[in-house]
Amino acid sequence: MEKKNEKQQAPKGNMPKFNLSWLYMIIAMMLIGLWMTNEAGNTSREISYDEFQQHVRNGYINKVIGYDDNTVEAFIKPEHVKDVFKNDSNRVGRSPFVITEAPARENLGNFLEKERELSHFDGSINYKRKQNFWGALFWQIFPIALIIGFWIFISRRMSGGGGGGGLGGGIFSVGKSKAQLFEKGGATRVTFKDVAGLAEAKQEVEEIVEFLKEPQKYTDLGGKIPKGALLVGPPGTGKTLLAKAVAGEANVPFFSLAGSDFVEMFVGVGASRVRDLFRQAKEKAPCIIFIDEIDAVGRARAKAAAMGGNDERENTLNQLLTEMDGFGSNSGIIILAATNRVDVLDKALLRAGRFDRQIHVDLPDLNERKEVFGVHLRPIKIDSSVEIDLLARQTPGFSGADIANVCNEAALIAARHGKKYVSKQDFLDAVDRIVGGLEKKTKITTEAERRSIAIHEAGHASISWLLEHANPLIKVTIVPRGRALGAAWYLPEERQITTKEQMLDEMCATLGGRAAEDLFLGRISTGAMNDLERVTKQAYGMTAYLGMSDALPNLCYYNNDEYSFNRPYSEKTAELIDAEVKKMVNEQYERAKQILSDNKEGHNRLAQLLIEKEVIFAEDVEAIFGPRPWASRSAEVMDANKISAELKRAEEQQEERAEETEKEIKEKEESNATKE
């Protein structure tokens, strides 16, 4: 019986669905049929000129129109229609006429005037130009076709089916979700093998994929699948890449969109798109939703609506909160989100049950940078001189995106010089290009400016070499790079916490350039602006946030309230903070001047060497001041010295190649001159 019912219902499912286009086609066919049959129009008949004359003499003609091509249209009086057309007047229209061709207009005019005198013709005579039949037909049909076409276009746009296409393409589909859907087995090529480093973060994300592949493994013990995970970390560390890897590895549908996709100029669109997104996700469950840069829509709600709160954004956030963990059930949907501003997110969004996990994606350490370089070096043709270990040690603080940029920049530099392979020197030049900016050897500087720059950079190098906690030096140059007239490269220690002594030593080394100008030139210049900016920010942070000043110990005035327009301290405290910052900076400035005074001879030798060579390395500084005595920093010092030695060797090789090339060019020029 069930099979019989299925057979009976089958034809009903195969019935074609009604489409509005059918109605348009029926109307058009009816209009064409009416025009072709012309039942409501005027009947015409073609006759000879003799017949026309006879009709005039009989008094059948009511009106005559003569055209410039000698064609004549003669309209029949209603009482004589049956005599001419042999039909009733109801079947030939309101104004039936006959068509003939006159010999000439003069003949037609003379004939009609003669018949008028004889009282055979009492109608009107008009002369007109002949109109184009097809042109007239076009102007009759074109407006109707234009209106119908515009009607069809608007209908399709309003239903989201034409023009813009896809989701959110029409007026009524503006509330549809803009999420991009990646079905299982799709074309996403990024996998977990392409994500280097990030071992802990990758393990957390892999576990989410396992939840969806084998949920029984976890639910048998009474556990529940996490509803969401938030990827948090600095820009360029690989948060979106991790999400792409999830899309490539998960055997479930994957919805991807940005937080800004919920924002629209129309009121209520954001909440509507959130509802539509989760409606689609429920249909595809189990699935994953990934929202990139969620801070665009998940920012903390204002406590006072009049103080800059955005009602539309808050409505969107409220809808998102409801969908993520509201009264309804969204089982089988896991939400991934990424942001580098977790501090501005709403607390209700971060609670357990919405985002059960926060996965921190930090900047890669030394070993992770080696893995990242290994991934990005795969498609690049490198020679045997490239050492991944050296590159990883030379790029502390670089994110995954920065490392990818270094590899790409090295390939571009090698191609610019016409090389077949990318060498170590190309990578070193790429690091210098990204860290310091483009080298400007052609920039015009006077001797006085070069001496001032050399003394400034030698001040930085001298103090950083002589202080225990300052970063080890790699190289110093007075060749302009980017907006800087000189630059120094250091190897920062990769540490998790920083002491007050370390910060003060770094501040003193940063002020070494301005102190050297003041001490040895007797004047100061604008070249220390960036140094002063960094030192001021560091001193303010130590005083107001880290509680490292003598007058305000153990106090932190950090305020994360985005909509607060008041400082979390009084005017008197603000004056005290300003005084402490000024005192801290001045103490380190005087300390820098004292260190340079005690090592005046070494500083002057270093500045003179900079003027002569333009670029000096750690070996040159060690030859003047001797080895650094700080045993506690031996590992960093050894790394810095090794990198500096590699850079110096590469610089010398480059100079040798440049000299050989110049020598070859001169020899060719001399041989050409001899031949001539």
Secondary structure, DSSP 4 states (H G I P E B T S, - for coil): -HHHHHHHHHHHHHSPPP-HHHHHHHHHHHHHHHHHH-TTS--EEE--HHHHHHHHHHT-EEEEEEETTSEEEEEEPGGGHHHHHSS-GGGS-SS-EEEEE-S-HHHHHHHHHHHHHTTS--SEEEEEPPPPHHHHHHHHHHHHHHHHHHHHHHHHHHTT-STT-STT-SSTTTTS--PEEE-TT-S----GGG--S-HHHHHHHHHHHHHHH-HHHHHTTT----SEEEEE-STTSSHHHHHHHHHHH-SS-EEEEEGGGG--SSTTHHHHHHHHHHHHHHHH-SEEEEEESTHHHHBPPPSSTTTT--HHHHHHHHHHHHHHHSSS--TTEEEEEEES-GGGB-HHHHSTTTS-EEEE-PPP-HHHHHHHHHHHTTTS-B-TT--HHHHHHH-TT--HHHHHHHHHHHHHHHHHTT-SSB-HHHHHHHHHHHHH--B-TT----HHHHHHHHHHHHHHHHHHHHSSSSPPEEEEE-S-BTTBS-EEEE-----S---HHHHHHHHHHHTHHHHHIIIIIS---GGGHHHHHHHHHHHHIIIIIS-BSSSSBT-------TT--S-SS-HHHHHHHHHHHHHHHHHHHHHHHHHHHHTHHHHHHHHHHHHHHSEEEHHHHHHHH-----GGGHHHHHHHHHHHHHHHHHHHHHHHHHHHHHHHHHHHHHHHHHH-
